[in-house]
Amino acid sequence: MKLTPAQRDMAAAVRDELLLMFQDANGLMRRALTLELVCRQYELPAIDGALVPKLGPAVLAAEAAHAAYEEFSAAAGEPLKVAA
């Protein structure tokens, strides 16, 4: 599909927002897992006993954002700048 310059610019803007979403979801997920593991290792009370199961939506959001990022990178005609 051939895009107009305006469409290419918008695809690049959407791609950049998706990358930020991916980075945010991925960072939150990693920090939550780190806290959970620290609490276990030092035998501290769990921050939230259901924290790890609640990370499922964050994992799915990160994967969806990355997949959409790949799609919009292709639409913008630029190579991927991130590997997950």
HELIX and SHEET records of a PDB file:
HELIX    1   1 PRO A    5  GLN A   41  1                                  37    
HELIX    2   2 LEU A   51  LYS A   54  1                                   4    
HELIX    3   3 GLY A   56  ALA A   75  1                                  20    
END                                                                             
